[in-house]
Structures are given as structure tokens and as C-alpha cells.
Amino acid sequence: MDELGLKAGIIVKGIDGFYYVESGEGTVYECRARGIFRKNHVTPLAGDKVEISVMPDNTGTICSILPRKNYFDRPPVANIDRLAVVVSVTDPKPNILVLDTIIALAESRNIEPALIFSKVDLKDASLLYEEYKHAGFECFCVSSSTGEGVSDIKPFLSGKVTAFAGNTGTGKSSLLNAVFKGLDLPTGETSKKLGRGRHTTRQVELLRTGGGGYAADTPGFSSIDISNYGDINKDNLQYFFREFRPYLGRCMFTSCSHTCEKGCGILQAVENGEISKSRHDSYNAIYRKIKELRKWKKE
């Protein structure tokens, strides 16, 4: 069969070496990637903007991947505008360190984080909501069961590529099902024995949200290995906690780590209640992990 020519599109899903590319007119083509990508150790990702050669049977080949503005290895997705972190207020209970690590990773890649507190029919989320709203993040409180807050999510998703991330079992797929009726993404109950959810999303898929936007439902995860993210080190970590920024430069020592030093502007802001202690505790924990990792690598 003769090729019909090159088309531009976006990868909306990849499965077992097949990539589904949506063109500008809305047609989805099943594609394989050229062998040169494997040779160069490049894996096409959902969200990649690509050029494909198209055959008459609507299959195609990915010929080129356009430069990415950002990407994540986990979840494997590229060209994200926003990262919506779904946090259940209970069942499973919030893991604040994981949450703050995800936020720092997003900030390090110039991706705007937003917080969606789920299962608010089971437990009040007002304290978490106020804490992260005060830190400067867009926040939502939702219940997929009762529908509370769900109507606020659809306009938020319009016109942007938004990746959904968070601990397993927080209800990412349930929320998307509630927002987009008829979507029918698989969901899973939280394991009572382990206190965490069962994985239900097996690959990243971009879902149309209207206004040219997409939502990426991503596989859940319960821990993050900071060593996989070379963007963050102990010296620049301070810039990825946005509420620290007004106080940077107010420390007695220019080399201040903002963990324990005398005359630290950040520590003073925590003491004054201007920065939450919980967020600063997460900063300290991530800082220690990075420092220990660097020491281990030297040894």
C-alpha cells in the first residue's frame, strides 16, 4: 500500500509497542515507531507531538517526535501543562511526604501543580485545603460518590493537558468517570489489609476534555525514588517549595539550607505560621534523602 503522506498528531495511548496517534482532524491512527527510536533509546510517550506517515488502512509509522517541553518517566507522559494530584482524605489516608515530593517534581519541570482532595464525603478536607491554598496552589474538594465538587473539575481541565497523579487508591479513575459520564474507566477498592488501593490503570491514556484539552489518567504509585529525578538537588530544592520564595535571601548565611540554621528566614516564617510546619517537614525529609544519596554515590 502507498503512503498517504505525513500528518501531525499527538500520542493519546501506547500499548505493547503500538501507539495511537490523534491527528488534528480527530482521526486516531494505530502506529508503530521507527526502529531508529529504539536504537537511540527513545521511547514515545503519551502526550508526545509527532509526525506520522499514514497508510490507506489508517495505520501508520511514527517518523519523528517533536521536542518535548517536559516529561515524566513515572507516570510516562510528555508535554504536560498541569499536574493534578489526587489526594484521598481517608482510605487510604494521605501520605503528605509523597504529595509534597510530587509537587516539588512538578515545580522543577515548570508544570503547574493542582490539588484535588477526594472522598470528602467520608472525612472533612478543610484543613488540607486551607494549608495548600495558603501555599499558593489551586485546590478542589470532591466526592465521586456524592458528586460534591465534581462540576468544578471539567472547566478546570478545558484547553490544557492535565496529568492526574497520586497514591494508588485515591480515586483518580473514579473522579474522571464522574466528570465524563460514559467513560467507564476501571476502578478498584482499597485493600483493607494493606490500606492502599489496587492498581487499575495500566497505561497512560489521554482523554479529550473539551476546548482542545486532554486529561491523562496515570498508573498510581505509593512511593517515589528521588534518585530518578535529576532535576532536583539539595541546593535548588528550596525553589520548588513556592511558599519559601518570598523569604529566600532573608537568611543570616548565604549557604543556609533552611533546615536548622540560626537566623534562617524560612525557619522564622515557619515559627510565625507563615509557612506550614508540615510542608517544611517534607522539605527537610526530601533534603535529607538527597544528601544521603549524594553521600552514598560518593562512597
C-alpha positions in Angstrom: 0.0 0.0 0.0 1.2 3.5 -0.8 1.7 6.1 1.9 -0.9 8.9 2.1 1.8 11.4 3.3 2.8 12.9 6.6 0.4 14.0 9.3 1.0 15.8 12.6 -0.7 14.5 15.8 -0.4 13.6 19.4 0.1 10.2 21.0 -3.0 9.5 23.1 -2.1 6.0 24.2 0.7 3.4 23.9 0.3 -0.3 24.4 2.6 -3.2 23.6 4.6 -1.3 21.0 1.5 0.2 19.3 0.9 3.9 19.6 -2.4 5.6 18.9 -2.0 9.0 17.4 -4.8 11.5 17.1 -4.5 13.9 14.2 -5.7 17.5 14.1 -9.0 16.5 12.5 -9.7 13.9 15.2 -8.8 10.7 13.4 -6.9 8.2 15.5 -4.2 6.1 13.7 -2.6 2.9 15.1 1.1 3.3 14.6 4.4 1.6 15.1 7.5 3.6 15.9 10.5 3.6 13.5 13.4 1.5 14.6 15.7 4.5 15.0 13.9 5.4 18.2 14.8 2.1 19.9 18.3 2.4 18.5 18.6 5.9 20.1 16.9 4.7 23.4 14.0 7.0 22.9 10.5 5.7 23.9 7.5 7.6 22.5 5.2 8.7 25.3 1.5 9.7 25.6 1.4 13.4 25.1 4.3 13.4 22.5 3.6 15.6 19.5 4.7 13.5 16.5 4.7 13.3 12.7 3.4 10.1 11.2 3.3 8.5 7.8 -0.2 7.2 7.1 -1.3 4.2 5.1 -4.8 3.9 3.4 -5.9 1.4 6.1 -5.4 4.1 8.8 -2.3 2.5 10.2 0.9 4.5 10.3 4.5 4.9 11.4 5.9 7.5 13.8 8.6 9.2 11.8 9.6 12.0 14.3 8.9 13.2 17.8 8.9 16.9 18.2 10.9 18.5 21.1 9.3 18.0 24.5 8.7 20.9 26.8 8.7 18.4 29.7 8.1 14.8 30.5 7.9 12.3 33.4 9.3 8.7 33.4 6.7 7.9 36.0 3.9 8.5 35.1 5.2 8.1 31.5 3.7 11.2 29.9 5.1 14.2 28.0 4.2 17.9 27.3 2.1 18.4 30.5 0.6 21.8 31.3 -0.7 20.9 34.7 -0.3 18.0 37.2 -3.5 17.4 39.2 -2.5 15.4 42.3 -5.5 13.5 43.7 -5.3 13.0 47.5 -7.8 11.0 49.4 -8.5 12.4 52.8 -9.1 8.8 54.0 -9.0 5.2 52.8 -6.1 5.4 52.1 -5.0 8.2 54.4 -2.9 11.0 52.9 0.8 10.5 52.5 2.0 14.1 52.8 5.6 13.4 52.0 4.7 11.6 48.8 2.3 14.5 48.0 4.9 17.2 48.6 7.6 15.2 46.6 5.2 15.0 43.6 4.6 18.8 43.9 8.3 19.5 44.0 8.9 17.4 41.0 6.2 19.2 39.0 7.6 22.6 40.1 11.1 21.5 39.0 9.8 20.9 35.5 7.7 24.1 35.2 4.4 22.1 35.5 1.7 23.8 37.4 0.5 21.6 40.3 -3.1 21.5 41.5 -4.5 19.5 44.4 -7.8 17.6 44.3 -8.9 16.3 47.7 -11.1 13.3 47.2 -13.6 11.2 49.3 -14.7 14.3 51.2 -18.0 12.6 51.9 -16.0 10.3 54.3 -13.9 12.9 56.0 -13.5 16.7 56.1 -10.7 18.1 54.0 -10.8 21.7 55.0 -7.5 21.8 56.9 -5.6 20.3 54.0 -7.5 22.5 51.6 -6.6 25.7 53.5 -2.9 24.6 54.0 -2.3 24.1 50.3 -4.4 27.0 49.2 -2.3 29.2 51.5 0.8 27.8 49.9 -0.4 29.1 46.6 -1.9 26.1 44.8 -5.3 25.7 43.1 -7.3 23.3 45.2 -10.6 21.3 44.9 -12.6 19.2 47.3 -14.6 16.4 45.6 -16.6 13.2 46.2 -17.1 10.9 43.2 -19.8 9.1 45.3 -22.0 12.1 46.0 -20.9 14.4 43.2 -19.7 17.1 45.5 -17.3 19.4 43.7 -17.2 17.3 40.6 -18.8 20.1 38.4 -15.7 22.3 39.2 -13.3 19.9 37.6 -14.5 19.9 33.9 -13.9 23.6 33.3 -10.5 23.3 35.1 -9.5 20.7 32.5 -10.5 22.6 29.4 -7.8 23.6 26.9 -4.9 22.2 28.8 -3.0 18.8 29.0 -3.5 17.8 32.6 -1.9 14.6 34.1 -3.7 13.0 37.0 -1.3 11.5 39.6 -1.2 10.4 43.2 -1.2 7.5 45.5 -2.9 4.3 44.4 -6.5 4.1 45.6 -7.1 7.8 45.8 -9.8 7.7 43.2 -8.3 9.2 40.0 -10.3 6.9 37.7 -13.5 7.3 39.7 -13.2 11.0 39.5 -12.7 11.0 35.7 -15.7 8.6 35.4 -17.8 11.1 37.5 -16.7 14.1 35.4 -17.1 12.4 32.0 -20.2 10.3 32.0 -19.9 7.1 30.0 -16.1 7.0 30.2 -16.2 3.8 32.3 -12.5 3.6 33.4 -11.8 0.6 35.6 -11.6 1.3 39.3 -10.6 -0.7 42.3 -11.4 -0.9 46.0 -8.8 0.0 48.6 -7.2 -3.1 50.2 -8.3 -3.3 53.8 -5.3 -5.4 54.7 -2.7 -3.1 53.2 -4.5 0.2 53.5 -3.8 1.1 49.9 -5.5 0.8 46.6 -5.2 -1.8 43.9 -3.7 -0.6 40.6 -6.4 -0.3 38.0 -4.8 2.0 35.4 -2.2 0.0 33.4 -1.0 2.6 31.0 -1.3 6.3 30.4 -4.1 7.4 28.2 -5.0 10.9 27.1 -8.8 11.6 27.3 -10.4 14.5 25.5 -11.8 17.1 27.9 -13.0 19.8 25.5 -11.6 23.1 24.4 -8.6 21.3 23.0 -7.7 19.8 26.4 -6.7 16.3 27.5 -6.6 14.5 30.8 -4.1 11.8 31.4 -5.2 9.1 33.7 -2.0 7.6 35.1 -0.9 4.5 36.9 -1.0 5.1 40.7 2.1 4.8 42.9 2.8 4.8 46.6 6.4 5.9 46.7 8.9 7.9 44.8 12.6 7.3 44.3 14.1 10.8 44.3 17.2 9.4 42.6 15.3 9.0 39.4 14.8 12.8 39.2 18.0 14.5 38.3 16.3 18.0 38.2 16.3 18.3 42.0 19.4 18.7 44.2 19.9 19.9 47.8 20.8 23.4 46.5 17.8 24.0 44.3 15.2 22.2 46.3 14.3 25.5 48.1 13.0 26.9 44.8 10.5 24.1 44.4 8.6 24.9 47.6 6.8 28.0 46.2 5.8 29.5 49.6 9.6 29.7 50.5 10.3 32.1 47.7 9.3 35.4 49.4 11.6 34.6 52.3 14.7 33.5 50.3 17.5 36.0 50.8 16.4 36.8 54.3 18.8 34.3 56.0 21.8 35.2 58.0 24.0 32.9 56.0 24.0 32.8 52.2 24.7 29.0 52.3 21.7 28.4 54.5 20.0 25.0 54.0 16.8 26.2 55.7 16.8 23.1 57.9 18.3 24.1 61.3 20.5 27.2 60.9 20.4 30.2 63.2 18.9 33.3 61.5 17.1 31.4 58.8 14.3 33.4 57.2 12.4 30.2 56.3 12.5 28.8 59.8 11.3 32.1 61.2 8.4 32.1 58.7 7.5 28.6 59.9 7.6 29.7 63.5 5.4 32.7 62.6 2.9 30.4 61.0 3.5 31.9 57.5 4.8 28.6 56.2 3.2 25.4 57.3 5.2 23.1 59.6 4.0 20.1 57.6 5.4 21.4 54.3 8.7 22.4 56.0 8.9 18.8 57.5 8.6 17.4 53.9 11.3 19.8 52.7 13.6 18.5 55.5 12.8 14.9 54.6 13.5 15.4 50.9 16.6 17.4 51.6 18.0 14.5 53.8 17.2 11.9 51.2 19.1 13.9 48.5 22.0 14.5 50.9 22.2 10.8 51.8 22.0 9.8 48.2 24.8 12.1 47.2 27.0 10.7 50.1 26.2 7.1 49.0 27.2 7.9 45.4 30.5 9.3 46.5 31.3 6.2 48.6 
